[in-house]
Amino acid sequence: ESGLPGSRLLIVENESCQHHLPAAKDTTAVLGAGFDLSWTEGQWLVTKRVAYWGDIDSWGLQFLAKARTAIPHVEPLLMTEVDFDELKQSAVREPVVAGTIAPDGLTNAELKLYSRLLGEDHGRLEQEFLPLNKVHKRITDWLSSTI
């Protein structure tokens, strides 16, 4: 079973976010993963540092939970309640929610965020509309940090 090159892997929910990604040596980004996360069950991912970046909405957290079920060490980026609060003025209505019950695989903080988003009139922050400088800083911080 072969994997992607590099020691780090960044999984991005939406393909339209490519302009948000900083240059990153030894890193592969998979854009537009969305629903298609079955490939994350590959054993080759055990040795990689993996991050997941999706929308802050019920679907993004659903996809994060699915990725974490396959890759327990996955690190979410820009998907916290703090991020939501900081950028809440850009939030929009989520037309269809992923479900009224949070999926297995989320941390307690993520479960809290999931429940909160369901109760918000504007409970969706689309990743492609996040400020470029915030995205670059968070991804760069992840790239330069050690586990």
VMD Tcl script that builds the backbone (N, CA, C; Angstrom):
set m [mol new atoms 441]
animate dup $m
set s [atomselect $m all]
$s set {name element resname resid chain x y z} {
  {N N GLU 1 A 0.856 -1.180 0.000}
  {CA C GLU 1 A 0.000 0.000 0.000}
  {C C GLU 1 A 0.898 1.239 0.000}
  {N N SER 2 A 0.773 2.042 -1.009}
  {CA C SER 2 A 1.617 3.228 -1.088}
  {C C SER 2 A 0.815 4.454 -0.696}
  {N N GLY 3 A 1.520 5.452 -0.229}
  {CA C GLY 3 A 0.849 6.667 0.208}
  {C C GLY 3 A 1.331 7.869 -0.566}
  {N N LEU 4 A 0.959 9.015 -0.090}
  {CA C LEU 4 A 1.366 10.272 -0.705}
  {C C LEU 4 A 2.739 10.692 -0.195}
  {N N PRO 5 A 3.472 11.472 -0.976}
  {CA C PRO 5 A 4.812 11.892 -0.555}
  {C C PRO 5 A 4.757 12.907 0.594}
  {N N GLY 6 A 5.873 13.021 1.300}
  {CA C GLY 6 A 6.000 13.993 2.378}
  {C C GLY 6 A 5.712 13.384 3.731}
  {N N SER 7 A 6.195 14.050 4.761}
  {CA C SER 7 A 5.974 13.554 6.123}
  {C C SER 7 A 4.698 14.130 6.737}
  {N N ARG 8 A 4.133 15.157 6.086}
  {CA C ARG 8 A 2.910 15.782 6.589}
  {C C ARG 8 A 1.835 15.757 5.510}
  {N N LEU 9 A 0.590 15.628 5.986}
  {CA C LEU 9 A -0.557 15.610 5.091}
  {C C LEU 9 A -1.607 16.567 5.632}
  {N N LEU 10 A -2.066 17.462 4.774}
  {CA C LEU 10 A -3.131 18.388 5.118}
  {C C LEU 10 A -4.358 18.021 4.296}
  {N N ILE 11 A -5.418 17.609 4.984}
  {CA C ILE 11 A -6.673 17.255 4.330}
  {C C ILE 11 A -7.576 18.486 4.396}
  {N N VAL 12 A -8.057 18.929 3.241}
  {CA C VAL 12 A -8.862 20.149 3.146}
  {C C VAL 12 A -10.229 19.780 2.573}
  {N N GLU 13 A -11.276 20.171 3.284}
  {CA C GLU 13 A -12.637 19.802 2.869}
  {C C GLU 13 A -12.980 20.303 1.472}
  {N N ASN 14 A -12.699 21.573 1.188}
  {CA C ASN 14 A -13.135 22.183 -0.066}
  {C C ASN 14 A -11.972 22.430 -1.024}
  {N N GLU 15 A -12.180 22.053 -2.246}
  {CA C GLU 15 A -11.177 22.227 -3.293}
  {C C GLU 15 A -10.891 23.705 -3.578}
  {N N SER 16 A -11.861 24.564 -3.338}
  {CA C SER 16 A -11.703 25.985 -3.658}
  {C C SER 16 A -10.780 26.731 -2.704}
  {N N CYS 17 A -10.143 26.032 -1.783}
  {CA C CYS 17 A -9.265 26.676 -0.790}
  {C C CYS 17 A -7.799 26.665 -1.189}
  {N N GLN 18 A -7.475 26.230 -2.381}
  {CA C GLN 18 A -6.069 26.121 -2.761}
  {C C GLN 18 A -5.332 27.450 -2.663}
  {N N HIS 19 A -5.994 28.560 -2.914}
  {CA C HIS 19 A -5.345 29.873 -2.830}
  {C C HIS 19 A -5.046 30.276 -1.388}
  {N N HIS 20 A -5.603 29.567 -0.418}
  {CA C HIS 20 A -5.358 29.854 0.993}
  {C C HIS 20 A -4.112 29.161 1.548}
  {N N LEU 21 A -3.579 28.209 0.820}
  {CA C LEU 21 A -2.508 27.386 1.371}
  {C C LEU 21 A -1.132 28.008 1.147}
  {N N PRO 22 A -0.353 28.118 2.230}
  {CA C PRO 22 A 1.020 28.612 2.078}
  {C C PRO 22 A 1.910 27.510 1.500}
  {N N ALA 23 A 3.046 27.903 0.978}
  {CA C ALA 23 A 4.016 26.909 0.516}
  {C C ALA 23 A 4.455 26.081 1.720}
  {N N ALA 24 A 4.629 24.789 1.507}
  {CA C ALA 24 A 4.981 23.904 2.620}
  {C C ALA 24 A 5.833 22.749 2.124}
  {N N LYS 25 A 7.080 22.747 2.546}
  {CA C LYS 25 A 7.976 21.657 2.169}
  {C C LYS 25 A 7.559 20.372 2.877}
  {N N ASP 26 A 7.803 19.270 2.206}
  {CA C ASP 26 A 7.581 17.944 2.785}
  {C C ASP 26 A 6.126 17.723 3.203}
  {N N THR 27 A 5.196 18.417 2.515}
  {CA C THR 27 A 3.778 18.348 2.868}
  {C C THR 27 A 2.951 18.167 1.601}
  {N N THR 28 A 1.966 17.291 1.689}
  {CA C THR 28 A 1.008 17.118 0.605}
  {C C THR 28 A -0.350 17.577 1.106}
  {N N ALA 29 A -1.068 18.316 0.282}
  {CA C ALA 29 A -2.427 18.726 0.615}
  {C C ALA 29 A -3.393 17.984 -0.300}
  {N N VAL 30 A -4.446 17.447 0.287}
  {CA C VAL 30 A -5.515 16.815 -0.470}
  {C C VAL 30 A -6.702 17.763 -0.390}
  {N N LEU 31 A -7.042 18.349 -1.524}
  {CA C LEU 31 A -8.119 19.340 -1.588}
  {C C LEU 31 A -9.417 18.707 -2.038}
  {N N GLY 32 A -10.518 19.162 -1.460}
  {CA C GLY 32 A -11.830 18.688 -1.884}
  {C C GLY 32 A -12.161 17.309 -1.363}
  {N N ALA 33 A -11.627 16.963 -0.193}
  {CA C ALA 33 A -11.867 15.635 0.383}
  {C C ALA 33 A -13.356 15.423 0.659}
  {N N GLY 34 A -14.028 16.443 1.210}
  {CA C GLY 34 A -15.461 16.353 1.459}
  {C C GLY 34 A -15.875 15.019 2.040}
  {N N PHE 35 A -16.881 14.387 1.434}
  {CA C PHE 35 A -17.384 13.086 1.873}
  {C C PHE 35 A -16.380 11.959 1.678}
  {N N ASP 36 A -15.515 12.093 0.687}
  {CA C ASP 36 A -14.642 10.992 0.282}
  {C C ASP 36 A -13.433 10.878 1.202}
  {N N LEU 37 A -13.628 10.212 2.328}
  {CA C LEU 37 A -12.537 10.049 3.293}
  {C C LEU 37 A -12.187 8.584 3.546}
  {N N SER 38 A -12.714 7.674 2.749}
  {CA C SER 38 A -12.426 6.250 2.967}
  {C C SER 38 A -10.932 5.953 2.810}
  {N N TRP 39 A -10.245 6.711 1.991}
  {CA C TRP 39 A -8.803 6.525 1.783}
  {C C TRP 39 A -7.997 6.805 3.050}
  {N N THR 40 A -8.592 7.507 4.027}
  {CA C THR 40 A -7.851 7.823 5.263}
  {C C THR 40 A -7.655 6.596 6.147}
  {N N GLU 41 A -8.236 5.483 5.767}
  {CA C GLU 41 A -8.069 4.253 6.540}
  {C C GLU 41 A -6.772 3.529 6.190}
  {N N GLY 42 A -5.999 4.062 5.260}
  {CA C GLY 42 A -4.747 3.419 4.847}
  {C C GLY 42 A -3.694 3.425 5.948}
  {N N GLN 43 A -3.016 2.319 6.081}
  {CA C GLN 43 A -1.976 2.179 7.110}
  {C C GLN 43 A -0.796 3.118 6.891}
  {N N TRP 44 A -0.596 3.576 5.670}
  {CA C TRP 44 A 0.523 4.467 5.372}
  {C C TRP 44 A 0.400 5.794 6.115}
  {N N LEU 45 A -0.776 6.132 6.602}
  {CA C LEU 45 A -0.983 7.395 7.312}
  {C C LEU 45 A -0.487 7.360 8.759}
  {N N VAL 46 A -0.228 6.179 9.271}
  {CA C VAL 46 A 0.233 6.035 10.660}
  {C C VAL 46 A 1.525 6.806 10.895}
  {N N THR 47 A 2.373 6.881 9.901}
  {CA C THR 47 A 3.684 7.518 10.068}
  {C C THR 47 A 3.688 8.999 9.700}
  {N N LYS 48 A 2.563 9.522 9.259}
  {CA C LYS 48 A 2.506 10.928 8.823}
  {C C LYS 48 A 1.875 11.808 9.897}
  {N N ARG 49 A 2.273 13.046 9.879}
  {CA C ARG 49 A 1.605 14.072 10.683}
  {C C ARG 49 A 0.449 14.569 9.827}
  {N N VAL 50 A -0.768 14.502 10.362}
  {CA C VAL 50 A -1.957 14.773 9.569}
  {C C VAL 50 A -2.802 15.858 10.231}
  {N N ALA 51 A -3.238 16.831 9.419}
  {CA C ALA 51 A -4.163 17.860 9.880}
  {C C ALA 51 A -5.395 17.847 8.990}
  {N N TYR 52 A -6.507 18.284 9.571}
  {CA C TYR 52 A -7.750 18.386 8.819}
  {C C TYR 52 A -8.270 19.811 8.961}
  {N N TRP 53 A -8.636 20.416 7.826}
  {CA C TRP 53 A -9.204 21.752 7.834}
  {C C TRP 53 A -10.485 21.745 7.020}
  {N N GLY 54 A -11.585 22.021 7.696}
  {CA C GLY 54 A -12.878 22.061 7.028}
  {C C GLY 54 A -13.685 23.264 7.466}
  {N N ASP 55 A -14.881 23.371 6.931}
  {CA C ASP 55 A -15.792 24.426 7.350}
  {C C ASP 55 A -16.106 24.266 8.830}
  {N N ILE 56 A -16.389 25.380 9.493}
  {CA C ILE 56 A -16.906 25.294 10.861}
  {C C ILE 56 A -18.420 25.250 10.716}
  {N N ASP 57 A -18.915 24.035 10.570}
  {CA C ASP 57 A -20.350 23.766 10.491}
  {C C ASP 57 A -20.544 22.297 10.810}
  {N N SER 58 A -21.791 21.844 10.808}
  {CA C SER 58 A -22.039 20.451 11.187}
  {C C SER 58 A -21.381 19.471 10.211}
  {N N TRP 59 A -21.333 19.822 8.932}
  {CA C TRP 59 A -20.709 18.932 7.947}
  {C C TRP 59 A -19.194 18.869 8.147}
  {N N GLY 60 A -18.557 20.024 8.352}
  {CA C GLY 60 A -17.118 20.032 8.576}
  {C C GLY 60 A -16.734 19.196 9.789}
  {N N LEU 61 A -17.516 19.316 10.865}
  {CA C LEU 61 A -17.238 18.520 12.063}
  {C C LEU 61 A -17.556 17.046 11.829}
  {N N GLN 62 A -18.545 16.774 11.010}
  {CA C GLN 62 A -18.860 15.387 10.643}
  {C C GLN 62 A -17.676 14.758 9.893}
  {N N PHE 63 A -17.120 15.501 8.952}
  {CA C PHE 63 A -15.981 14.990 8.180}
  {C C PHE 63 A -14.744 14.849 9.067}
  {N N LEU 64 A -14.531 15.800 9.969}
  {CA C LEU 64 A -13.416 15.699 10.921}
  {C C LEU 64 A -13.554 14.432 11.758}
  {N N ALA 65 A -14.754 14.153 12.246}
  {CA C ALA 65 A -14.995 12.950 13.048}
  {C C ALA 65 A -14.675 11.688 12.242}
  {N N LYS 66 A -15.064 11.681 10.976}
  {CA C LYS 66 A -14.786 10.522 10.123}
  {C C LYS 66 A -13.281 10.354 9.918}
  {N N ALA 67 A -12.585 11.462 9.677}
  {CA C ALA 67 A -11.127 11.396 9.510}
  {C C ALA 67 A -10.471 10.923 10.808}
  {N N ARG 68 A -10.936 11.419 11.956}
  {CA C ARG 68 A -10.328 11.039 13.237}
  {C C ARG 68 A -10.584 9.576 13.568}
  {N N THR 69 A -11.718 9.047 13.140}
  {CA C THR 69 A -11.996 7.628 13.370}
  {C C THR 69 A -10.937 6.773 12.672}
  {N N ALA 70 A -10.523 7.207 11.496}
  {CA C ALA 70 A -9.495 6.473 10.744}
  {C C ALA 70 A -8.084 6.852 11.184}
  {N N ILE 71 A -7.887 8.126 11.540}
  {CA C ILE 71 A -6.558 8.645 11.903}
  {C C ILE 71 A -6.688 9.317 13.277}
  {N N PRO 72 A -6.537 8.555 14.355}
  {CA C PRO 72 A -6.744 9.124 15.694}
  {C C PRO 72 A -5.862 10.335 16.003}
  {N N HIS 73 A -4.720 10.438 15.350}
  {CA C HIS 73 A -3.790 11.540 15.643}
  {C C HIS 73 A -4.018 12.774 14.760}
  {N N VAL 74 A -5.112 12.817 14.003}
  {CA C VAL 74 A -5.379 13.976 13.135}
  {C C VAL 74 A -5.545 15.238 13.985}
  {N N GLU 75 A -5.008 16.354 13.471}
  {CA C GLU 75 A -5.068 17.632 14.170}
  {C C GLU 75 A -5.991 18.572 13.400}
  {N N PRO 76 A -7.097 19.015 14.012}
  {CA C PRO 76 A -7.966 19.962 13.313}
  {C C PRO 76 A -7.345 21.355 13.287}
  {N N LEU 77 A -7.552 22.060 12.191}
  {CA C LEU 77 A -7.057 23.430 12.046}
  {C C LEU 77 A -8.230 24.364 11.805}
  {N N LEU 78 A -8.258 25.478 12.522}
  {CA C LEU 78 A -9.270 26.519 12.313}
  {C C LEU 78 A -10.691 25.986 12.448}
  {N N MET 79 A -10.901 25.090 13.403}
  {CA C MET 79 A -12.216 24.479 13.574}
  {C C MET 79 A -12.627 24.455 15.044}
  {N N THR 80 A -12.300 25.525 15.781}
  {CA C THR 80 A -12.628 25.568 17.197}
  {C C THR 80 A -13.708 26.604 17.485}
  {N N GLU 81 A -14.221 26.563 18.691}
  {CA C GLU 81 A -15.205 27.559 19.114}
  {C C GLU 81 A -14.570 28.946 19.162}
  {N N VAL 82 A -13.302 29.012 19.530}
  {CA C VAL 82 A -12.585 30.287 19.539}
  {C C VAL 82 A -12.527 30.858 18.126}
  {N N ASP 83 A -12.215 30.018 17.148}
  {CA C ASP 83 A -12.195 30.462 15.752}
  {C C ASP 83 A -13.582 30.957 15.330}
  {N N PHE 84 A -14.617 30.206 15.705}
  {CA C PHE 84 A -15.977 30.602 15.337}
  {C C PHE 84 A -16.320 31.964 15.942}
  {N N ASP 85 A -16.020 32.123 17.236}
  {CA C ASP 85 A -16.336 33.389 17.900}
  {C C ASP 85 A -15.587 34.563 17.271}
  {N N GLU 86 A -14.325 34.328 16.916}
  {CA C GLU 86 A -13.507 35.394 16.337}
  {C C GLU 86 A -14.029 35.836 14.968}
  {N N LEU 87 A -14.600 34.916 14.227}
  {CA C LEU 87 A -15.002 35.189 12.846}
  {C C LEU 87 A -16.515 35.134 12.637}
  {N N LYS 88 A -17.248 35.120 13.724}
  {CA C LYS 88 A -18.695 34.925 13.691}
  {C C LYS 88 A -19.428 35.915 12.776}
  {N N GLN 89 A -18.893 37.113 12.614}
  {CA C GLN 89 A -19.551 38.110 11.767}
  {C C GLN 89 A -19.637 37.649 10.310}
  {N N SER 90 A -18.821 36.665 9.917}
  {CA C SER 90 A -18.852 36.133 8.545}
  {C C SER 90 A -19.708 34.877 8.420}
  {N N ALA 91 A -20.304 34.448 9.525}
  {CA C ALA 91 A -21.087 33.208 9.513}
  {C C ALA 91 A -22.375 33.389 8.710}
  {N N VAL 92 A -22.806 32.292 8.110}
  {CA C VAL 92 A -24.039 32.261 7.327}
  {C C VAL 92 A -24.930 31.127 7.841}
  {N N ARG 93 A -26.122 31.094 7.350}
  {CA C ARG 93 A -27.059 30.030 7.709}
  {C C ARG 93 A -26.596 28.718 7.054}
  {N N GLU 94 A -26.681 27.622 7.806}
  {CA C GLU 94 A -26.354 26.309 7.230}
  {C C GLU 94 A -27.648 25.729 6.658}
  {N N PRO 95 A -27.736 25.592 5.320}
  {CA C PRO 95 A -29.006 25.210 4.703}
  {C C PRO 95 A -29.506 23.822 5.126}
  {N N VAL 96 A -28.614 22.868 5.220}
  {CA C VAL 96 A -28.966 21.505 5.627}
  {C C VAL 96 A -27.896 21.037 6.603}
  {N N VAL 97 A -28.308 20.604 7.785}
  {CA C VAL 97 A -27.330 20.139 8.774}
  {C C VAL 97 A -27.014 18.660 8.562}
  {N N ALA 98 A -25.850 18.272 9.026}
  {CA C ALA 98 A -25.396 16.893 8.862}
  {C C ALA 98 A -26.205 15.927 9.719}
  {N N GLY 99 A -26.770 16.434 10.783}
  {CA C GLY 99 A -27.570 15.601 11.677}
  {C C GLY 99 A -27.757 16.303 13.003}
  {N N THR 100 A -28.809 15.954 13.701}
  {CA C THR 100 A -29.074 16.596 14.988}
  {C C THR 100 A -28.289 15.951 16.120}
  {N N ILE 101 A -27.684 14.819 15.855}
  {CA C ILE 101 A -26.847 14.143 16.843}
  {C C ILE 101 A -25.410 14.191 16.347}
  {N N ALA 102 A -24.529 14.650 17.221}
  {CA C ALA 102 A -23.115 14.765 16.850}
  {C C ALA 102 A -22.527 13.384 16.580}
  {N N PRO 103 A -21.629 13.293 15.617}
  {CA C PRO 103 A -21.026 11.998 15.279}
  {C C PRO 103 A -19.988 11.560 16.317}
  {N N ASP 104 A -19.742 10.279 16.359}
  {CA C ASP 104 A -18.652 9.745 17.180}
  {C C ASP 104 A -17.335 10.210 16.580}
  {N N GLY 105 A -16.349 10.420 17.431}
  {CA C GLY 105 A -15.029 10.806 16.947}
  {C C GLY 105 A -14.663 12.238 17.258}
  {N N LEU 106 A -15.584 13.005 17.822}
  {CA C LEU 106 A -15.271 14.388 18.180}
  {C C LEU 106 A -14.810 14.465 19.632}
  {N N THR 107 A -13.971 15.431 19.926}
  {CA C THR 107 A -13.552 15.690 21.308}
  {C C THR 107 A -14.715 16.366 22.039}
  {N N ASN 108 A -14.598 16.510 23.347}
  {CA C ASN 108 A -15.647 17.187 24.110}
  {C C ASN 108 A -15.855 18.618 23.630}
  {N N ALA 109 A -14.762 19.323 23.362}
  {CA C ALA 109 A -14.863 20.702 22.874}
  {C C ALA 109 A -15.561 20.743 21.512}
  {N N GLU 110 A -15.264 19.791 20.646}
  {CA C GLU 110 A -15.888 19.737 19.323}
  {C C GLU 110 A -17.370 19.355 19.424}
  {N N LEU 111 A -17.701 18.480 20.366}
  {CA C LEU 111 A -19.102 18.122 20.595}
  {C C LEU 111 A -19.894 19.357 21.041}
  {N N LYS 112 A -19.284 20.133 21.923}
  {CA C LYS 112 A -19.918 21.364 22.400}
  {C C LYS 112 A -20.142 22.331 21.234}
  {N N LEU 113 A -19.117 22.475 20.387}
  {CA C LEU 113 A -19.232 23.349 19.227}
  {C C LEU 113 A -20.315 22.853 18.278}
  {N N TYR 114 A -20.358 21.564 18.033}
  {CA C TYR 114 A -21.367 20.984 17.140}
  {C C TYR 114 A -22.768 21.354 17.631}
  {N N SER 115 A -23.018 21.116 18.913}
  {CA C SER 115 A -24.328 21.433 19.492}
  {C C SER 115 A -24.628 22.918 19.392}
  {N N ARG 116 A -23.633 23.736 19.659}
  {CA C ARG 116 A -23.828 25.183 19.582}
  {C C ARG 116 A -24.197 25.613 18.167}
  {N N LEU 117 A -23.484 25.084 17.179}
  {CA C LEU 117 A -23.738 25.470 15.782}
  {C C LEU 117 A -25.162 25.134 15.358}
  {N N LEU 118 A -25.677 24.015 15.855}
  {CA C LEU 118 A -27.049 23.631 15.513}
  {C C LEU 118 A -28.065 24.652 16.033}
  {N N GLY 119 A -27.722 25.325 17.134}
  {CA C GLY 119 A -28.624 26.303 17.725}
  {C C GLY 119 A -28.440 27.722 17.216}
  {N N GLU 120 A -27.425 27.947 16.404}
  {CA C GLU 120 A -27.136 29.293 15.885}
  {C C GLU 120 A -27.975 29.568 14.631}
  {N N ASP 121 A -28.459 30.795 14.502}
  {CA C ASP 121 A -29.132 31.190 13.257}
  {C C ASP 121 A -28.140 31.192 12.093}
  {N N HIS 122 A -26.925 31.606 12.394}
  {CA C HIS 122 A -25.847 31.622 11.403}
  {C C HIS 122 A -24.716 30.762 11.959}
  {N N GLY 123 A -24.825 29.450 11.745}
  {CA C GLY 123 A -23.904 28.490 12.337}
  {C C GLY 123 A -22.955 27.852 11.343}
  {N N ARG 124 A -22.556 28.617 10.342}
  {CA C ARG 124 A -21.659 28.058 9.327}
  {C C ARG 124 A -20.626 29.095 8.921}
  {N N LEU 125 A -19.359 28.712 9.080}
  {CA C LEU 125 A -18.250 29.533 8.576}
  {C C LEU 125 A -17.572 28.737 7.480}
  {N N GLU 126 A -17.693 29.218 6.267}
  {CA C GLU 126 A -17.109 28.516 5.131}
  {C C GLU 126 A -15.620 28.829 5.048}
  {N N GLN 127 A -14.824 27.797 4.967}
  {CA C GLN 127 A -13.378 27.951 5.047}
  {C C GLN 127 A -12.799 28.830 3.942}
  {N N GLU 128 A -13.391 28.809 2.764}
  {CA C GLU 128 A -12.830 29.596 1.663}
  {C C GLU 128 A -13.009 31.096 1.850}
  {N N PHE 129 A -13.817 31.490 2.833}
  {CA C PHE 129 A -14.025 32.914 3.092}
  {C C PHE 129 A -13.322 33.407 4.355}
  {N N LEU 130 A -12.516 32.555 4.969}
  {CA C LEU 130 A -11.762 32.979 6.149}
  {C C LEU 130 A -10.632 33.915 5.718}
  {N N PRO 131 A -10.230 34.836 6.585}
  {CA C PRO 131 A -9.147 35.762 6.227}
  {C C PRO 131 A -7.848 35.017 5.914}
  {N N LEU 132 A -7.272 35.363 4.791}
  {CA C LEU 132 A -6.057 34.703 4.318}
  {C C LEU 132 A -4.930 34.734 5.357}
  {N N ASN 133 A -4.744 35.872 6.014}
  {CA C ASN 133 A -3.652 35.962 6.991}
  {C C ASN 133 A -3.872 35.014 8.166}
  {N N LYS 134 A -5.106 34.824 8.604}
  {CA C LYS 134 A -5.405 33.898 9.701}
  {C C LYS 134 A -5.136 32.447 9.276}
  {N N VAL 135 A -5.553 32.113 8.074}
  {CA C VAL 135 A -5.342 30.760 7.557}
  {C C VAL 135 A -3.843 30.482 7.427}
  {N N HIS 136 A -3.108 31.399 6.812}
  {CA C HIS 136 A -1.661 31.213 6.648}
  {C C HIS 136 A -0.967 31.051 7.992}
  {N N LYS 137 A -1.337 31.889 8.961}
  {CA C LYS 137 A -0.699 31.810 10.279}
  {C C LYS 137 A -0.973 30.460 10.933}
  {N N ARG 138 A -2.208 30.011 10.901}
  {CA C ARG 138 A -2.546 28.751 11.574}
  {C C ARG 138 A -1.875 27.563 10.892}
  {N N ILE 139 A -1.879 27.538 9.586}
  {CA C ILE 139 A -1.238 26.419 8.881}
  {C C ILE 139 A 0.274 26.476 9.078}
  {N N THR 140 A 0.855 27.659 9.003}
  {CA C THR 140 A 2.302 27.817 9.228}
  {C C THR 140 A 2.675 27.400 10.654}
  {N N ASP 141 A 1.851 27.769 11.627}
  {CA C ASP 141 A 2.091 27.332 13.008}
  {C C ASP 141 A 2.073 25.811 13.106}
  {N N TRP 142 A 1.114 25.172 12.439}
  {CA C TRP 142 A 1.043 23.721 12.453}
  {C C TRP 142 A 2.283 23.107 11.793}
  {N N LEU 143 A 2.701 23.690 10.664}
  {CA C LEU 143 A 3.864 23.172 9.955}
  {C C LEU 143 A 5.132 23.254 10.793}
  {N N SER 144 A 5.255 24.311 11.585}
  {CA C SER 144 A 6.500 24.519 12.348}
  {C C SER 144 A 6.458 23.919 13.751}
  {N N SER 145 A 5.290 23.461 14.200}
  {CA C SER 145 A 5.210 22.902 15.539}
  {C C SER 145 A 5.629 21.429 15.531}
  {N N THR 146 A 5.941 20.959 16.690}
  {CA C THR 146 A 6.252 19.532 16.840}
  {C C THR 146 A 5.213 18.916 17.760}
  {N N ILE 147 A 5.011 17.663 17.578}
  {CA C ILE 147 A 3.986 16.972 18.378}
  {C C ILE 147 A 4.471 16.753 19.780}
}
mol reanalyze $m
mol bondsrecalc $m
mol representation Tube
mol addrep $m
